[in-house]
Amino acid sequence: MSFSRSIRKAVPRLGRFFPFRQLFKAYYRAALAACAGNCRACGSSSALFAHRGWTRGDWTPGISDLDLFLVLPDGANAECWARAYARLKGRFPMLGEWLCAGRGELELYLRDGDLRAAEFSAYAEPLCGNADVKRRYAPGPAKLRVDSWNECFHAHARLCGIFFAADSGQGGYGARKSLLDLHRYAACAEGGSDVLPSSRREAEDAVLGSGLGLLLAKTRLGRLSGGTALEAVVHSATILEREAGKALKGVGQAGAPAAKPELIRASEHECGANSRFCAELKSMLGPEFIGAVTDTLFESYFVFDFSNSAKAAESLRAFRVMAEKHPALAGAKIIVGRDSMRLLSACLRIEDPALCGFGSGESSVIVSGDSPVLQQHRRAAFLEACGGWAVETGLDGELRREAFAKMLISWRYDAYQGAAGEEKGLRLRHYWLPRAAHFHLFYAHGVKIPCYPAGPLFDALAKAVPEASAALRAEGGYRAVIGLIEKLNAASIAALK
């Protein structure tokens, strides 16, 4: 084992004890102070908050990131902050991704956002400046169940990634965190409109001595065995399926929506290929495997029957071995049950506005785009062919506003910081601009058109907003795209008021 790897492995263990915990905490505090100084240098009207694990007391030295939320004056850009933040990450590697919003955007997010908006209001620690972060999140019972399930889904998705790479160095920490998140968010589904998720520490205390407590004991910091990873993902999928069943009862599902015949014909080849793929998997995995919704860009969903946990575990064990050997199963794989897949197909993954809220008509099937940069979404194209998972709900308006609110606080990190090794502005143009255009056309012009394929969407935007044409033609570089997204979002917010 290399010296650097030995140090990384020892840090979280040492961090539990005096005086190391105090030293690490001082190091984290120094990082926060440096970030606050950068915020002040970028303008006296800006505000900066720490939130999530650090302020809940859930942080683990050497592993946990510091999560920050920057609040800017309306219309200001984050370029100054992003440049300074990139320099600081060299000195403070625990600095993670940051969220950012104008003051008007923050108000909309706190009102129309998800359970994390409620957490932010409760746990935000001001580092610099002032902003009104009082709680505005007050969902009805049906939306609360959906929001709770969505957070459970995110935790489960992380756990699936660990399951398919169970030899990762910090797999135990990731599994432990995901299991605790799953249970603390699932508990929110039974609460009222003033519900607040517990901390991970509180969730762990609540399950001491239970089956989950014993499972958590196997996920101590460090490597995670394949058997424990399998046990964890079966437990997680079972809880997710239970919560999905409860949520479906409360959203007024109306059955599978009708798709336009021409769109079904356009995706007929892909549907047929997917059906043959599923039939082959079923012959090897047995009756516990139900089907799959495959996707060439993001996740692929593999649906199993979790009514018998032992049989599901056997099928999943065989599936993991198969996934290690076959290129057709490469990429992100998420294991779900039947009801969980129905919720996904009902567009309740609120960060995916390409599918959010258009349960009937052209959005029932989304045809792949021909972009050389990104292969567009295919997952909806298979819903009619995979067990009738497509359903409508009565929460379209609320979920669409929530998806918009989450986009408002998330897109600037990719715009200014970007992913490691990614061409500058790539994700900005091909991921965030379609979303901003989608919401702008809907809220400001009443035009219903999905995010993908992007060609028709951009054509509609150019007609509605002629001055957007230059940025859509990639004139002016990524800064022109940033300016267009800012303008579209501001107009969408104005239309919502």
N, C-alpha and C positions, 0 to 999 in steps of 0.2 A: 504494500500500500504506500502511495506517495506521501511525502510530508504534508503537502497542502491538503490532500484528502483526509489525512489523519486529523489535521487541525479542524477542518469543517465538521468532521464527525464528533470531535471532542467539545466544540463550542456549546451546542445545546445541552450537553450533559453537565458541563461546568457551570452553565448559566443558572442552574437551579440553586446553587450554593453561594453563601457569603464567602468572600466579598465579590465574587465574579458577577453575580446578578446586578449588584450596585454599579460595578464598572461598566457593564454593558448598558445599563439604563442611562448612565451619564453619556455614553457614546451616542445613544439614540436621541437623548435630549440635545446634544450638540448638533446633530443633524437637523432637528426641528428648528433650533435657533438659527442655523445657517439658512434654512428655507424661508423663515420669517424675514430675515434680512433681505433676501432676494425679493420677497413680496413687497416690502417697503420701498425698495429701489425701483420697482416697476410702476409705482404710482400710489399716492396717498389715499386714494379711494378704494384700493384693493383690500381684500380680506382673505385670510388663510386659516383653515381649520385642519386639525388632525381628527381622524375618526376610525371606526371599526376596531380591530383587535387591540391597538395600543390604548385607546381610551376605555375599552371594555375591560381591560386587564387580562386579555387573552393572548398577549404576545409571548413568543418564545425566542429568547436571544439567539442570534445567529441564523434563524430561519425565517421569522416573521418579517414581512415588509412593513414599512411605514406608509400608511394610506393618507393622502392629503386631498383637500378640496379647496380650490381657488375660486374666489368670487370676484368678478371684475365689474367695473361700471358698464352699463349697457352700451354696446357698440365698440368697446375696447377689444384689442386682440391680445393673444397670450404669447406672442413671439419673444418678447423680452424675457418673460418668466421661463419659457421653454429652453432658451439658450443657457441661462444661468443654472437651471435645474440639471441639464445634461452635464455641465461641468461638475456639479456637486456629486453626481452619482459616482464619479471616480474616487471621491473621498469617502462617500457613505453608500456602500453597495446595497444597504437595506432599503434605500429609497425605491419605491415601486411606481406603478402607474398613478397618475393624478387625474382627478375629475375637475371640471371647470365649468362655470356658468356665469352669465351676466345676472344682474340682480333680478330682472324680470323673469329670466329663465329659472332661477333658483326658486322663486315663488311658485311658478307653475309646477316644478318638479316636486316640491314639498307637498303640494295639493294633490296632484294627479299621479304621482309616482307609485312605487311599490313599498313593500315592507322595509326595504333599506332606507327609504326616505324617512320613515318613522324612527329607525335606528339612528340615522344621522342627526335628526332633531334632538334625540335623547342623549347621544354620546359625543356630539361635536365639541372639540376642545379648541377655543380660539387661540391662535398663535400671533395673529397680526390683524389689525383693523377690526371693523364691526360689520355685521350683517344680521338680518333678522332670520333666525333659523328655527323659530318656534314651530311646533307641530301643526300641520294642516291636513295630514293624512287621516281620513275618516271613511273607510270603505264600508259598503253594505256587506251582509253575510256571504253572498255568492261570490263577490269579487275578492273578499278576504280569503276564502277557500282557494280560489284560483291563484292569488298572489302567494299564499302559503305553499301551494303545490309547485309553483314555478321555482321558488327558492329551493325546495326539496329536490327538484329536478336538476338544478345546477350542481348541488352537492353530489347527487348520484352520478351525474356525468363526469365529474372529477374522479369519483371512485372507479368508474368504468375505465378511465385512462390508466389508473394505477393497476387495476386488475389485469389489463393487457400488457403491462410492463412491470410485473411484480418484483423484479430484481433491482428497481431503482433505489438509489442510496437513501433517500428520505421517504420512501413509500409508507413507512409506518406513521410518520407525522401527518402526511397528506390524508391517509385513510382515517386516522383518528379525527382530524379536523372535519372531514367530510361527514363522517357518521354523527358527530356532535351537531353539525349544522343541520343535517337532515332532521334530527329529533327536536332541536330547538325551534325550527321553523314549522315542523308538523304540529307542534303544540299550539301554534298561533291560530290554527284553523278553527279551534273551538272558542276562541276569545271574541270579545266585542270590538267595536270600532276603535277603542282606545288601547288595543293590545300592543304589547312591546315584546319582541323576541328576547329571551334570556341570553346571558353570556354563555360561552362554551363552558366556562368553569361551573356555572350554575347548572347547566344541562348535565355535566358529568356527575356532579353531586347528586342529582335527582335519580340517576340510574345505577348508583352503587348497589352491588349485590344482585342486579338483574342479569338477564342473558346478555343485554347490550354491555353492561359493565364488565362482564367476563370477556366479551369480544374486544372491548377497548383495551383490556389488560394485555391482549396479544399484539396490540398495535403500538407498542412503545417506540420511542424515537429510534430510528435506524432502519435496517432492511426489513422488508415484509415478506413472509413466506408465501408461496403460491397458494397453499391451503387456507391460510388466514385471509388472503385477498379474495379467494372464492367465497368463503363464508361471509365476508363483509359485503360483497356485491349482491349476493342472494338476499341477505338481510335488508340491504338498502332498496333493492328492486321490489321486495315484498311490501315494505312500508310505502314506497312510492305508489305501488298499485292500489294499496288500501286507500290512500289519500285521493288518488285519481277517481276511484269509485264514488267516494263521498262528494267530490267536487262536481262530477258529472250529474249527480242527482239535483244539484242546485242551480245549474246554468241553463235549464230549459232547452236542452238539445232537441233538434228538430229533424234528425236523420240526415242522410247524405244529400248534399246539394246537387243540383243538376249542372252538368258541364256542357259547354257549346260543342256540338258534334265535330266542328272543324278542329278544335283543340284536341279532342280525343283522338281523331285521326292522326294529328301531327305527332302525338306521343304514343301511338299504337305500337310502334316498333320497340320503344323503351319498355312499355308495359309488358309486352310479350317476353322480352329478354329478362326482365326482372322476375316474371312468373316462373320461367324455366330455371333461373338461378335459385329461387326459393324452393322449388321442387327438388332440386339436387341436394340442397342443404338438409331438407326434411328427411330425405332418404338416408342421410348419414347421421343426423342428430336425433331422430325419433320424433314422436308426437308432441314433445314439449316445445319443439320449435314450431312457431305459427307462421311467421313470414318476415319480410324485411322491406324497408323503404330505403333504397340506396341513393347515394348522392355523391357526385364526383368532386364537390368543392368542400363542403363542411362535414357534418357527421353523417354516418349511415346508421339507421335504427334497426335493430334485430329484436323481434318480438317473440317472447317465450311465455309459456304457461307457468305461473308461479303458485298454483293451487297446491302443489306438492313440492315442498322445498327440496327434499332429498333428490327427487327425480330431476328437478330443474338444475340442481347443482351438478349432477352427472352430465347432463346435456351441455351445460356451460363449460365444464372441464374439457370435454371433447372439442367444443367450439374454440376454446382458447388454443389448444394444440393445433387445430386446423388453421387458425388465423396466423400462427407463426410461420406456416409453411406455404400458404397460398397467396400469391400477389393480388388475386381478386378480392381478398379480404384486408388489404392494406388500408391505412387511413384510420381516422377516428371512428370508433364503434361504440354505440351506446345500447345497452341492454334494457329493454322495457317490457312491461306486460301489456295485455290487450287494452285495458282502460287507459293506461298511460299513453299508448299510441293514439288512442282516440282523442285525448286532450291535445296532443301535439298536432294532430291533423285538424283540430278545431282552432288552430292558430293561437293557442294559449301560451306559446313561448313568445312572450311579449316583445322580445328584442328583435323579432323577425317580421317587420312590417310588410315584407313582400307577401306574406301569407296572412297578415293580421286583419281580420274584420271583414273580408270579402268572401263570405261563405257561399254565395250563389253567383251564377253567371261565370264570367270569364276567369275568375280567380280559382275556381275549383281545380283547374289543371293549369299549371304554369309550364310553358314550353321552354326548353333549353335555349339560351342565347348562343350566338356564334362568335362571341368576343374571343380574340386570341389570348387575352390576358387572363380572363376568368371564365371557367365553365359555370354557367349560371345554375340556379337551383333546379333540381329535378324531383325533389322528394314528393311534391304534391301530385306529380304526374302518375304516381303509382297508387294513389289512395283508393281509387275505384277498383283496382285490380288486386288489392291486398286485404280482403276481408271486410270491406265496407266500413273502414275506419273514419271516413270523412263525416263530420257532424257540424251542425250550426249551433251557435249559442246566442243568448240574449244579452251578451256583454260587449258587443262589438265597439260601441262608442267609448266605453270606459277603457277597454284594452288598447284601443287605438291612441287615445290621449296618453295612456301610460307609456306606450312604445315611443311616442313623440317626446315625452318628458325625459325618458332615459337616453334618447339620442342626443338631446340638447346638452347633457352634462358629460357625454362620453366622447364625442367626435374630435374634440380639439387635441387630445393626446396624440391620436394617430396623425392629425394634421401637422402638428409641430414637432413631435418627438419621433413618431413612426416606429415600426417594428425593426428589430436588429436584422441587418442584411437586406432590407426591403428598399426598393427604389423610392426616392422621395416623391410623395404625392400619389403613389400607386393606389393604396387603400382609400385615400381621400376621394379620388375620382370614381373608383369602381365599387366602393362599398358605401361611403357616407353620402356622396352627392345624389345617388338614386333615392336614398331614404329622405333626404331633405326635399328633393323634388316631389316625391310621392306625397309627403305630408302637405307641402305647399299647395299642390294642385287640389288636394282634397279639401283643405280648410279654407284656402283663399279663393278657390275657383269652383269648388263643388264637382271636380272631375275625379271619377273613380278609375284609377289605373294602377296596377301593381308595380312594384319596383323592377321586376324582371319579366321579360327581357328589357334591357335599358333603352334600346333604340326607340320604340314607340313612346316610352316615357319621356325621353329627351326631346322628341319631336313635339309632344304636347306641351312641354315646358317652354320651348322656343316660341311657340305660338302665343302662349299665355304671357310670357315675360320676354319680349324680343331682345332686351338688353343682355339676356343670358347667353345669347348665341356665341359670343366670342369665347367665353369660358368653356362652353360645351365643345367648341372646336379646338380646345387645348391651347388657345392663344393667351399669353400672359403667364403661363406656368401654374404651379400649384397655388401661388398667392392669389391668382384670379379666381381659382376654384374656392379657396377659403372665403374670399369676399362674397362670392355668389351664395355659398351656403349660409353665411351670416345674414345676408339680405333675405333669403328665402325663409329662414327661421324666424326672423323678426316680423315678416309679414304674416307668417302662420300664427305666431303668438298674438299679433294684433287682431287677426280674424277670430281667434278663440275667445277674446275678451267680450 
